[in-house]
Amino acid sequence: MAAKRRTGLAISADRSSRSLKALERTASTSRVLNLLAVANAHGHREDWEEQPLFGNRVLNASMILKHRVRPDETYLFDDYRTAATKVIVPFERKDLGLGGQSFFVGQRGWMSLLKEACTDSRSLDQDVRILRLLDKLPSLDPFLLREHLRRHDHVVAPCYFAISQGDLESMQGYVAMQIEELIRLAYTKSSGGGTYTARLVEALLSTDVDERLEPLRATLMLQGEDFREGVFSWKGFLYYKWMLTTLQPQLHAVVNEITNLAVSGPRDIEIGLYIDGAKRRLKKSILAQRAQVDRTLSVYDAAFAGLTERGEPKGFRNFLLDAPRMFLSLGEKVGAASHIASFWRYRFPEGRPPVASVDEAVDILQDFEASLGEPLLV
């Protein structure tokens, strides 16, 4: 147990039970991959069994999250980082109150901790590769995650890419407003528009594509797998547009605060020049990336307008089939922006002037520049 306390593998039952239950209730799909919930909801399905995310059954019922590294956790890593990928393995799947074991991907000795937590003597090489892929991602949103795995030849069952219940509830009203025009187009011969809107929103955001979407399939003139891929793409763009409704105002405030960051303590000329330059570069880069995201989403808006305003389903259909290739770039940019906005607000609460020591300011600015400037490794 002494070794476990040093590495942080074991979490106390009281603390972890609260954490696990909170994750189960409020998991955000951009931050948390709740494989335990996936196993409970879809473990009876053939595709869950035949195309799992992880081969190890224990790991395939864990919780994986993007975690803000606290000051008392930095010693676990050989390099400085503000965010890490954390794996939590519950002691008992049916009773989260018993707590669990946790480790960070990339911390010192993490593969030994993985083997201990998974209690499996078989090779975990494939699962280690997937964990490393997840660690490279700026977020765990289902659309970025699926496309990143596919580009590395990992075909995983669709049930692993469902939107969390918390996000689904938050998205309902937004999506209903976004597709109101399409409802009138696809259901022109039916009465009860409000009922159809609710049904279509529910069907569109669910894991499976079923008969509720038949009028939409007919409108888009898509069949079978092409229609399923199209619905996934459409859901992805709606997800990113919804995320940006709250992220954009946060990012605007953060850009202004970065410019006004007060740095305390002595510094040499070189460090002072770096800090001043990094502030300017970050403001420029954040605004530039936001403009790139807006341009990408404008392609979707134009295709959707062609369908709903001019009755041109072919353009929107072709856009949806071509859209997954945009997810890596779009998800990377939205994930980086989300990381900057959330970490900045975590470190500098709203209403307080941002003040940091020289060393901390350099670390934060370097981390943000790396988030914006390093292309996703593919």
C-alpha positions in Angstrom: 0.0 0.0 0.0 2.9 2.3 0.5 3.8 2.1 -3.1 0.3 2.8 -4.1 0.2 5.9 -1.9 3.3 7.2 -3.5 2.1 6.7 -7.1 -1.5 7.8 -6.5 -3.0 4.5 -7.7 -5.4 4.0 -4.8 -8.0 6.6 -4.1 -9.8 6.7 -0.8 -13.3 5.2 -0.9 -15.0 8.3 0.4 -13.3 10.7 -2.0 -13.5 8.5 -5.0 -17.1 7.4 -4.5 -18.1 11.1 -4.6 -16.0 11.6 -7.7 -17.2 8.6 -9.5 -20.9 9.3 -8.8 -20.4 12.9 -9.9 -18.8 11.7 -13.1 -21.6 9.3 -13.7 -24.3 12.0 -13.3 -22.7 15.0 -15.0 -20.0 13.6 -17.4 -19.3 16.0 -20.2 -18.5 14.2 -23.4 -15.7 16.6 -24.2 -14.0 15.8 -20.9 -15.1 12.3 -19.9 -15.3 9.0 -21.6 -17.6 7.0 -19.4 -16.9 3.4 -20.5 -18.7 2.0 -17.4 -22.0 3.6 -18.6 -21.4 2.3 -22.1 -20.9 -1.2 -20.7 -24.0 -1.0 -18.6 -26.2 0.3 -21.4 -24.8 -1.6 -24.3 -23.0 -4.7 -22.9 -25.6 -7.0 -24.4 -25.0 -5.8 -27.9 -22.9 -7.8 -30.4 -21.1 -4.7 -31.6 -20.0 -3.8 -28.1 -18.6 -7.4 -27.7 -17.0 -7.6 -31.2 -15.7 -4.1 -31.6 -14.6 -2.9 -28.1 -12.6 0.2 -27.5 -10.2 -1.9 -25.2 -9.6 -5.6 -25.3 -9.2 -5.8 -21.5 -12.6 -6.0 -20.0 -11.7 -4.2 -16.8 -10.3 -1.3 -18.8 -13.2 -1.3 -21.1 -15.5 -0.6 -18.1 -13.4 2.3 -16.7 -13.8 6.1 -16.8 -11.3 8.1 -18.8 -11.1 11.9 -18.4 -9.1 14.9 -19.3 -7.8 16.1 -16.0 -6.3 19.5 -14.9 -3.0 18.6 -13.2 -2.9 20.0 -9.7 0.3 21.4 -8.1 0.6 18.4 -5.8 0.4 16.0 -8.9 3.1 17.5 -11.0 5.8 15.3 -9.4 4.2 12.3 -11.1 5.5 13.4 -14.5 8.9 13.9 -15.9 7.7 16.8 -18.0 5.6 19.8 -17.1 1.9 19.6 -18.1 -1.3 21.3 -17.1 -3.6 18.6 -18.4 -3.3 14.8 -18.4 -5.5 11.8 -19.3 -6.7 10.0 -16.2 -8.0 6.5 -16.0 -10.2 5.5 -13.1 -11.1 1.8 -12.6 -13.9 1.3 -10.1 -13.3 -1.4 -7.5 -16.9 -2.6 -8.0 -18.9 -1.7 -11.1 -22.3 -2.0 -9.3 -21.2 -0.1 -6.2 -19.2 3.1 -7.0 -19.3 3.9 -3.3 -16.4 1.5 -2.8 -14.1 3.8 -4.8 -11.5 2.8 -7.4 -8.0 2.9 -8.6 -6.6 5.6 -10.8 -3.5 6.6 -12.8 -2.4 9.1 -15.5 -1.3 8.0 -18.9 2.3 9.0 -19.2 3.1 9.3 -15.5 6.2 7.5 -14.2 5.5 3.8 -14.0 2.0 4.1 -15.5 2.1 0.8 -17.4 2.8 -1.2 -14.3 -0.1 0.6 -12.7 -2.3 -0.3 -15.7 -1.4 -4.0 -15.4 -2.1 -4.0 -11.7 -5.5 -2.2 -12.1 -6.5 -4.5 -15.0 -5.6 -7.8 -13.3 -4.8 -9.4 -16.6 -1.7 -11.4 -17.5 -2.3 -11.1 -21.2 -0.6 -8.6 -23.4 -2.0 -5.0 -23.1 0.1 -3.6 -26.0 -2.9 -2.8 -28.1 -4.7 -1.1 -25.2 -1.6 0.9 -24.4 -1.5 2.1 -28.0 -5.1 3.3 -27.7 -4.5 5.0 -24.4 -1.6 6.9 -26.0 -3.8 7.9 -28.8 -6.4 9.2 -26.4 -3.7 11.1 -24.5 -2.7 13.0 -27.7 -6.3 14.3 -28.1 -7.2 17.8 -26.7 -10.6 16.5 -25.8 -12.7 13.3 -25.7 -15.7 14.5 -27.6 -17.2 11.5 -29.5 -16.7 12.9 -33.0 -13.0 13.8 -32.7 -12.4 10.5 -30.9 -14.0 8.3 -33.5 -12.2 10.0 -36.4 -8.8 9.9 -34.6 -9.2 6.2 -33.9 -10.3 5.4 -37.5 -7.3 7.2 -38.9 -5.2 4.8 -36.8 -7.1 1.8 -38.1 -9.1 1.2 -34.9 -12.8 0.4 -35.8 -14.9 0.7 -32.7 -18.6 0.1 -32.2 -20.9 3.1 -32.5 -22.2 2.8 -28.9 -18.8 4.2 -27.7 -19.5 7.5 -29.3 -22.8 8.4 -27.7 -23.4 11.9 -26.3 -23.6 12.0 -22.5 -27.0 12.4 -20.9 -26.0 15.8 -19.4 -25.0 17.2 -22.8 -28.1 15.6 -24.4 -30.4 17.5 -22.1 -28.5 20.8 -22.7 -28.5 20.3 -26.4 -32.2 19.5 -26.9 -33.5 23.0 -27.1 -30.6 24.2 -29.2 -30.9 21.4 -31.8 -34.7 21.9 -32.0 -34.1 25.5 -32.9 -31.4 24.6 -35.4 -33.5 22.1 -37.3 -36.9 23.8 -37.2 -36.7 24.6 -40.9 -35.9 21.0 -41.8 -38.9 19.8 -39.8 -41.2 21.8 -42.1 -39.4 20.4 -45.1 -39.2 16.7 -44.1 -42.6 16.5 -42.4 -44.7 18.8 -44.7 -47.4 16.2 -45.1 -47.8 15.6 -41.4 -49.5 17.6 -38.6 -48.2 18.2 -35.1 -44.9 19.9 -35.9 -43.9 20.2 -32.2 -44.3 16.5 -31.7 -42.2 15.7 -34.8 -39.6 18.2 -33.7 -39.2 16.5 -30.4 -39.1 13.0 -32.0 -36.6 14.0 -34.6 -34.3 15.7 -32.0 -34.4 12.6 -29.8 -33.7 10.3 -32.7 -31.0 12.4 -34.2 -29.1 12.6 -30.9 -29.5 8.9 -30.0 -26.9 6.3 -30.6 -28.9 4.3 -33.1 -30.4 5.4 -36.4 -34.0 4.1 -36.6 -37.3 4.5 -38.4 -38.0 7.8 -36.7 -35.5 9.4 -39.1 -37.1 7.8 -42.2 -38.6 11.1 -43.5 -35.1 12.7 -43.2 -33.5 9.7 -45.0 -36.0 10.2 -47.8 -35.3 13.9 -48.0 -31.6 13.4 -48.2 -31.8 10.5 -50.6 -29.3 8.4 -48.6 -29.3 4.6 -48.0 -27.9 2.3 -45.3 -24.4 3.0 -44.1 -24.2 6.3 -46.0 -27.3 7.5 -44.1 -25.8 6.4 -40.7 -22.5 8.2 -41.5 -24.5 11.2 -42.6 -26.4 11.4 -39.4 -23.2 11.0 -37.3 -21.6 13.9 -39.2 -24.7 16.1 -38.8 -24.8 15.4 -35.1 -21.1 16.3 -34.9 -21.5 19.7 -36.4 -24.5 20.4 -34.2 -22.5 19.4 -31.2 -19.6 21.7 -32.1 -22.0 24.6 -32.8 -23.7 24.0 -29.5 -20.4 23.9 -27.6 -19.3 27.2 -29.2 -22.4 29.0 -27.9 -20.9 29.0 -24.4 -17.2 28.7 -25.3 -17.0 31.8 -27.5 -18.0 34.3 -24.8 -15.7 32.6 -22.3 -12.8 32.8 -24.8 -13.4 36.4 -25.5 -13.1 37.2 -21.8 -10.0 35.1 -21.4 -8.2 36.8 -24.4 -8.6 40.1 -22.7 -7.4 38.7 -19.3 -4.3 37.1 -20.9 -3.4 40.5 -22.2 -3.7 42.0 -18.7 -1.9 39.1 -16.9 0.2 40.6 -14.1 3.5 38.8 -13.5 5.2 39.1 -10.1 8.8 38.5 -9.2 12.2 39.4 -10.8 12.9 38.3 -14.4 15.7 38.8 -16.9 15.3 40.7 -20.2 14.9 37.4 -22.2 12.0 36.1 -20.0 10.3 39.5 -20.0 10.4 39.7 -23.8 9.0 36.1 -24.0 6.1 36.9 -21.7 5.2 40.1 -23.6 5.5 38.4 -26.9 3.6 35.3 -25.9 0.6 37.5 -24.7 0.5 39.1 -28.2 0.9 35.8 -30.0 -1.8 34.1 -28.0 -4.3 36.8 -28.6 -3.6 36.7 -32.3 -3.6 32.9 -32.4 -6.8 32.5 -30.4 -8.7 34.9 -32.6 -7.2 33.3 -35.8 -8.3 29.8 -34.7 -11.7 31.0 -33.7 -12.0 32.5 -37.2 -11.0 29.2 -38.7 -13.6 27.3 -36.7 -16.2 29.9 -37.8 -15.2 29.3 -41.5 -15.5 25.6 -41.1 -18.9 25.9 -39.5 -20.0 28.3 -42.2 -19.5 25.5 -44.8 -22.1 23.5 -42.8 -24.4 26.5 -42.6 -24.3 27.1 -46.3 -25.0 23.5 -47.1 -27.9 23.4 -44.6 -29.3 26.6 -46.0 -29.2 25.1 -49.5 -31.4 22.2 -48.2 -33.9 24.2 -46.1 -34.1 27.4 -48.0 -33.7 26.3 -51.6 -34.7 22.7 -51.4 -31.4 21.3 -52.6 -30.8 18.0 -50.6 -27.9 16.9 -52.8 -25.5 19.5 -51.6 -26.2 18.8 -47.9 -26.1 15.1 -48.5 -22.6 15.4 -50.1 -21.5 17.7 -47.3 -22.5 15.2 -44.6 -20.7 12.3 -46.3 -17.5 14.4 -46.7 -17.7 16.0 -43.2 -15.8 13.4 -41.0 -12.5 14.5 -42.5 -13.2 18.0 -40.9 -13.6 16.6 -37.4 -9.9 16.2 -36.6 -9.2 19.8 -37.4 -12.4 21.2 -36.0 -12.3 19.0 -32.8 -8.6 19.9 -32.3 -9.3 23.6 -32.5 -12.4 23.5 -30.3 -10.6 21.3 -27.8 -7.6 23.6 -27.6 -9.9 26.6 -27.1 -11.9 24.7 -24.4 -8.6 23.8 -22.7 -7.4 27.4 -22.6 -10.7 28.8 -21.4 -11.4 26.2 -18.7 -7.8 26.1 -17.4 -7.5 29.9 -17.3 -10.8 30.2 -15.4 -9.8 27.4 -13.1 -6.5 29.2 -12.3 -7.9 32.8 -12.3 -11.5 32.8 -11.0 -13.8 35.4 -12.6 -13.8 38.8 -10.8 -10.2 38.6 -9.6 -7.3 40.2 -11.4 -5.0 37.6 -13.0 -1.6 37.5 -11.2 1.0 34.8 -11.5 4.7 34.3 -10.6 7.2 34.5 -13.4 7.7 30.7 -13.5 4.0 29.9 -13.5 3.3 32.6 -16.1 5.9 31.1 -18.5 4.5 27.6 -17.9 1.0 28.6 -18.6 1.8 30.7 -21.7 4.1 27.9 -23.1 1.3 25.4 -22.6 -1.3 27.6 -24.3 1.1 28.2 -27.2 1.7 24.5 -27.6 -2.0 23.8 -27.6 -2.6 26.3 -30.4 0.6 25.8 -32.4 1.3 22.1 -32.4 -0.6 20.1 -35.1 -2.4 16.9 -34.0 -0.1 14.0 -34.6 -1.7 11.7 -37.1 
